[in-house]
Amino acid sequence: MCDACGCGDVRIVPVELHERLLAGNDRTAEHNREHLRAHGVVSINLMGSPGAGKTALLEATARAFGGTERLAAITGDLETERDADRVRAAGIRASAITTGSACHLDAEMVHHALHDDIAHGADYLFIENVGNLVCPAIYDLGQEANVVALSVTEGEDKPLKYPTMFRNADLVLLTKIDLLPALPDYDRRAVEDALARVMPNPRMIAVSARSGEGIGEWMKWMQRLRSPQPSRSAGAAMAT
Amino acid sequence: MHEYSLVQGLLDRIEKEARAHAASGVHRVTVRIGRMGGVEPGLFATAFEMSRVGTVCEHAELELKTEDVRWACGVCGCDIPQGRELACPSCGWPARMVGGDALVLERLELEVNGHV
């Protein structure tokens, strides 16, 4: 019903917006990034399936740095602080985000965690995302780089099955390579081939949190993030 | 199932736009989703159906435009077919995605009472 004369006419008013659905998340992510950069903190969004070895990787990284770098972590899980407890025991200052039923972290959750001063004085901040190869891929958190942990027991074709996740990765860590003797059919070249089809700049480091193999190379890769990069991936896919 | 949180954000955004135009309802919502935008269009539509009850979008039609993935050479611009190695066959330069990662609220058609 028309408010002016009661004639009952309804006009259709088109509004052109062309606005990213994640525009709000992206703004908060940019704010996080500026804050972390201003404080000299290199932040890494660590993603991967549940059980890919993300937490073990952080433990091994802390052992390898041996206190020479100050490490902090935000760990995301649906329930429990178990991952935060584990990385704390390894000497990493940690804060847990329990998401309830949410399948990913978003920039607002990370922003909230940063308010607890978790990254204060840190050289590196790891944001250990919820174990999931789907949903976390599109949420920019304000990280400097996206790293995906892919364990050898997940098979060689995961990148082809979850292309959005791997496309947004700056680095893939092939984890649990100490298990390779038990996987005689595992074909590392097949993983590399799969990555080349979904990542424009494929980069993979094979590591074992158990034996420490490859961890040195991973640390060097992290350290290179310290030098200024020409517009590193902002993580999430950008609208075209 | 991040589609539900995306739809919630979308509904909040539309609510704001509807208020700004003093709209009584929303006739149509057009969203563009790339095939590598990280969103499943079917799930998105279901999430919209379930979440819009009691909102300004209660009777709105959701129009989803899907967008194919397209890769091209970052230098010479030649097309690189999806599924191939993401490097230019001629110059070897890494491919660049030129379509298929959209997740965009394109357009609204608002229902506004009365004459112009």
Interface residues (C-beta under 8 A of the other chain):
Chain A: M1 C2 D3 A4 C5 C7 D9 V10 R11 I12 V13 P14 V15 E16 L17 H18 E19 R20 L21 L22 G24 N25 A102 C103 H104 D106 V134 C135 A137 I138 Y139 P163 T164 R167 D193 A196 R197 V198 M199 P200 N201 P202 A237 M238 A239 T240
Chain B: M1 H2 S5 L6 G9 L10 R13 E17 H21 A23 S24 G25 H27 V31 G34 M36 G37 G38 V39 E67 W71 G74 G83 R84 E85 L86 A87 P94 A95 R96 M97 V98 G99 G100 D101 A102 L103 V104 L105 E106 R107 L108 E109 L110 E111 V112 N113 G114 H115 V116
